[in-house]
């Protein structure tokens, strides 16, 4: 058996990590100078985090360091336990690169070390859905090397479709020009963002009114999964509970037989999208 490790850009509840014996290496999320560690299933704490953002506080993130990865990997290396690390999208964070550097350091010190690293090209519940599939593959007998190949072959099947209520967070993160945000806000335009095959975020479309953007998200899942018998859709939101319920109902209307799981947006994603972010995640060979 081997050890699966992921990072805190993976938005699954703590119970899932514990149930499947998965370690989580945390990225750093700070409000001011205070670092925050909030699990997505701590709903009250997540809502408080969103309120901080809504009240003008700025949250920043930083990648996991090489030293932190060495500390996460080395106990298993010393015990001759192979490690498989499923990493946050390398196009969005240097965390994957830090893990690769840590792997190289440990191989110099422990030539027998078995550390396999896979770039998920995914985030939030897209990464979460992939992790659950990786766990199933592990339980079916796949090796870390098998899993790395599987991730590379299938990672483009995990779709991320996102909308946000306030464009200023994208501007602060360098994802949108300030002039475009000003015009978008005046026209009440809401961008629909998707993750490309290379892991980069792009604007797929701009929709007037937030309610229309919610319907658009649901329709994207509905179109991609129209032929699936019992599709799985994960929904995340940092908006009010009523908005989350609207998104779930919109997805249900499109896909009556779907298994829909609703989660808060984790602190890593919320730091860059702000409150009022909604997203759907699903697996399908269809393109975004």
Residue pairs with C-beta under 8 A, 6 or more apart in sequence:
1 81
2 81
2 82
2 83
2 84
2 114
2 138
2 143
2 144
3 21
3 23
3 76
3 81
3 82
3 83
3 84
4 20
4 21
4 22
4 23
4 84
4 85
4 86
4 131
4 134
4 135
4 138
5 22
5 23
5 24
5 25
5 72
5 73
5 83
5 84
5 85
5 86
6 17
6 22
6 23
6 24
6 25
6 85
6 86
6 87
6 127
6 131
7 24
7 25
7 26
7 27
7 64
7 87
7 88
7 95
8 24
8 25
8 26
8 27
8 266
8 267
8 268
9 27
9 88
9 89
9 93
9 95
9 123
9 124
9 127
9 266
9 268
9 269
10 24
10 86
10 88
10 124
10 127
10 128
10 131
10 266
11 40
11 124
11 125
11 127
11 128
11 236
11 263
11 264
11 265
11 266
11 269
12 40
12 125
12 128
12 131
12 132
12 263
13 39
13 40
13 41
13 263
14 39
14 41
15 41
16 22
16 128
16 132
17 23
17 24
20 132
20 135
22 131
22 135
23 72
25 64
25 68
25 69
25 72
26 37
26 64
27 61
27 62
27 63
27 64
27 88
27 93
27 95
27 268
28 35
28 61
28 62
28 63
28 64
29 35
29 36
29 37
29 59
29 60
29 61
29 267
29 268
29 271
30 36
30 59
30 60
30 61
30 62
31 49
31 52
31 57
31 58
31 59
32 57
32 58
36 49
36 59
36 267
38 45
38 46
38 49
38 267
39 45
40 46
40 263
40 264
40 265
40 266
43 264
46 238
46 264
46 265
46 267
46 270
47 264
49 59
49 267
49 270
50 238
50 270
50 275
51 275
52 59
53 59
53 169
53 270
53 271
53 274
53 275
54 274
54 275
58 172
59 267
59 270
59 271
60 271
61 93
61 268
61 271
61 272
63 93
63 94
63 95
63 97
63 98
64 95
64 98
64 99
65 98
66 98
66 101
66 102
66 105
67 102
68 98
69 85
69 98
69 99
69 101
69 102
69 103
70 102
70 105
70 106
73 83
73 85
73 102
73 103
73 106
73 113
73 115
74 106
74 110
76 82
76 83
77 83
77 106
77 110
77 113
77 114
77 115
78 110
80 112
82 114
82 115
82 116
82 144
83 114
83 115
83 116
83 144
84 116
84 117
84 118
84 134
84 138
84 144
84 147
84 148
85 99
85 115
85 116
85 117
85 118
86 118
86 120
86 127
86 130
86 131
86 134
86 151
87 95
87 96
87 99
87 117
87 118
87 119
87 120
88 95
88 96
88 120
88 122
88 123
88 127
88 268
89 96
89 119
89 120
89 121
89 122
89 123
89 127
89 195
89 199
90 96
90 97
90 119
90 121
90 199
91 121
91 198
91 199
91 200
92 123
92 199
92 200
92 201
96 117
96 119
99 117
100 117
103 113
103 115
103 117
106 113
106 115
107 113
107 115
114 144
116 144
116 145
116 147
116 148
117 148
118 147
118 148
118 151
118 152
119 151
119 155
119 199
120 126
120 127
120 130
120 151
120 155
120 158
121 155
121 156
121 195
121 197
121 198
121 199
122 129
122 130
122 155
122 158
122 160
122 195
122 199
123 160
123 195
123 268
123 269
124 160
124 236
124 265
124 266
124 268
124 269
124 279
124 281
125 234
125 235
125 236
125 261
125 263
125 279
125 281
126 158
126 159
126 160
126 195
126 281
127 158
128 234
128 281
129 158
129 232
129 234
129 281
129 282
129 283
130 151
130 155
130 158
133 154
133 283
134 147
134 150
134 151
137 146
137 147
137 150
138 147
142 150
156 197
157 283
157 284
157 285
158 281
158 282
158 283
159 194
159 195
159 220
159 224
159 281
159 282
159 283
159 284
159 286
159 288
160 193
160 194
160 195
160 279
160 281
161 192
161 193
161 194
161 204
161 217
161 220
161 221
161 279
161 280
161 281
161 288
162 192
162 193
162 194
162 217
162 273
162 277
162 278
162 279
163 190
163 191
163 192
163 193
163 207
163 210
163 213
163 214
163 216
163 217
163 277
163 278
163 279
164 170
164 190
164 191
164 193
164 273
164 274
164 276
164 277
164 278
165 190
165 210
165 239
165 274
165 275
165 276
165 277
166 185
166 274
166 275
166 276
167 176
167 180
167 181
167 184
167 185
167 191
168 181
168 274
169 272
169 273
169 274
170 176
170 181
170 191
170 272
170 273
171 177
171 178
171 181
173 272
175 201
175 272
176 184
176 191
176 203
183 189
184 190
184 191
184 206
187 208
188 208
188 209
189 206
189 207
189 208
190 206
190 207
190 208
190 209
190 210
190 212
190 213
191 203
191 205
191 206
191 207
192 203
192 204
192 205
192 206
192 207
192 213
192 216
192 217
192 220
193 201
193 202
193 203
193 204
194 201
194 202
194 204
194 288
195 201
195 288
196 202
196 288
204 288
205 216
207 213
207 216
210 243
210 276
211 246
213 278
214 243
214 246
214 247
214 250
214 278
215 250
217 247
217 250
217 251
217 278
217 279
217 280
218 247
218 250
218 251
218 253
218 254
218 280
219 254
220 280
220 288
221 231
221 233
221 251
221 254
221 255
221 258
221 280
221 282
222 251
222 254
222 255
223 286
224 282
224 284
224 286
225 231
225 233
225 255
225 258
225 282
225 284
226 255
228 255
228 284
229 257
230 257
230 258
230 259
231 255
231 257
231 258
231 259
231 282
231 284
232 258
232 259
232 261
232 282
232 283
233 251
233 255
233 258
233 259
233 260
233 261
233 280
233 281
233 282
234 260
234 261
234 262
234 263
234 280
234 281
234 282
235 244
235 247
235 248
235 251
235 260
235 261
235 262
235 263
235 278
235 279
235 280
235 281
236 262
236 263
236 264
236 265
236 266
236 269
236 277
236 278
236 279
236 281
237 243
237 244
237 247
237 262
237 264
237 265
237 277
237 278
237 279
238 264
238 265
238 270
238 273
238 274
238 275
238 276
238 277
238 278
239 275
239 276
239 277
239 278
243 276
243 278
244 262
244 278
247 262
247 278
247 280
248 260
248 262
251 258
251 260
251 280
252 258
252 260
265 273
265 277
265 279
269 277
269 279
270 277
